[in-house]
Amino acid sequence: MDKSESALTRRRMMLITGGAIAGAGALIAAPFREEIAATARQVLTSTPIGRGLVSLADAGYEEWGRQVGSVFTLGDGTRLTLAGVRAFPSSGARPRGLGRDRAFAALFDPARGRSPAPDLIHNATHAEYGPLPLFLSAASDSRAPGRMLAVFN
């Protein structure tokens, strides 16, 4: 009988050990998956090149807050300025696996009073993040006529 067929060879030992290490690493990292993803996103969005690789559609409250004052261009050429971001009151802990830690509304002011049609999904483009779909509704704020809002849950 050939000795290499019946005994553990060095190659088989390395494959078993490598598989065990990879499996253990996955088990250890599983509870921290959301934290790892959030940290990776922070690293990406810290540079202009990295921001082009992710979408604001998946961003959280803090990331949207850093974009206040930036301009979004809709598919019909309408330009909207992000006027503010308001968090909704917390209703307790959010279920794990959701992309955002809290729900919020992004408030947009149209340039030169030209508001887009409300209650529609618009294709918006941000200069650094690129395209994203936005469902815009009319805000009922008499101090800011034409203001639109998008809700992110």
N, C-alpha and C positions, 0 to 999 in steps of 0.2 A: 504494500500500500504506500502511496506517495505521501510523504510527510507533510507537504504543503496543503493537501486537501483535508487532512484530519485535524491539524493543529491550528491555533490562532497565529496567523502570520502578522508580521509587523504592519502591513498595509491594512489588514482587517482591524487590528487594534487601534490604529490611528483613525479609521473611519468611525468606529464605535465611539471612541473618545470625542471626536469632533462633533458627532451627532448629539452626544450627551451634553456637551458644552453649549451647543446651539439651542437645544431644548430647554436647558436650565436658564439660559439667557432670556429666552422668550417668556418663560414662566415668571421670571423676576421682573421683567419690563412690563408685563401685561397690566398690572395695576397703575402704572405710571404712563400709560399710552397717551392720555390726554395732555399731561404735563409735558411730555416729550414733543408732541405735535405743536403745542402752544409755544414752546421754546424754539423749535425749528422755524415756526412762522415769524417769531420776533426777530430771529437772526436774518431771515430772508427779507423782511420788510425794512430792515435798517439801512439798506442800500437801494438806490434807484433801480439798479439792474435786478435785484431780488424782487422788488415790488412788481416788476413786469411779469414775474413768474407765478404770482398768486392773484386772486380776484378779491375785490372788496365785497363781493356777494357772500363770501364766507367769513368776513372779518367780524370781530367783536366790537363792543362799545368803545373801548379805549382806542383801537385802531381807527375807527370812524371819527372819534373825537380829535385825533391828530390831523384829520383832513379838513377840519372846519376852515372855511375861506377858500377852498379849492373849487375849481370849476369843472362841471360835468357837461358834456355836449350830448344832446339827444339825437336820434337818427334824422329828425327833420331839421336839424341845425339849431334848435333852441338851446340856449346856454343857461344852466342853472348853477347858482353858487350855493355850496353847502353852508347854511346859516348857523346851524347848531345841531346838537345831538342830545336828546333827552331820554334818560333811563326811565322805564316804567317801575312803579313800586314793586318790590320783591314780594313774591308770594311763597317764600320758603326756598328750600334747596331745590335746584333743578335736577332732573334725572341725568345720570351719567351718560355720556355718549352724545349729548347735544353739542353743537359747535360753539354756541355762545353761552357765556356765564349769566347773561341777563337779556331781557327783551328791551328794545329801545326804538325810538323814532328818529329818523334823520329828517331835518327840516331844510327845504330848498327854496331859495328866492330866485325868481326868473330875472334874467337880464332885460332891461328896458320894458318891464311889465308884460312881456309876452309869455303867458302861461301855457303849458302844454295841456292837452285834453286830460281831464281827471279820470281816475278809475280805469286806467289802462296800463298794460305792461309796455314800458318804453325801453328801447335799446340805448343805454347810456354809455359814454366813454369817458374815462378819467385819464388825464395826461400821463400819469405814472403807472397806474394799475391796469389800464386797458378797459375792454368792454365788460359790461355786466347788465343784466336785466333789472329794471326797477319798476315796481308797481307803485305808481304815484297817485295819491288822492289829494283833493283840495283840502287845505287846512282852513278851519273857520276862525281866523284871527283878523279882526278888523284893523289892527295896527299894521298888519303886513298883508295887504291885498295881493292876491296871486300866489301866495305861499303854498307850496306843495309839501307833502310828507310821504315818507316810505317807512313802513313798519318792519322791523327785523325781530323775529321771535326766536 
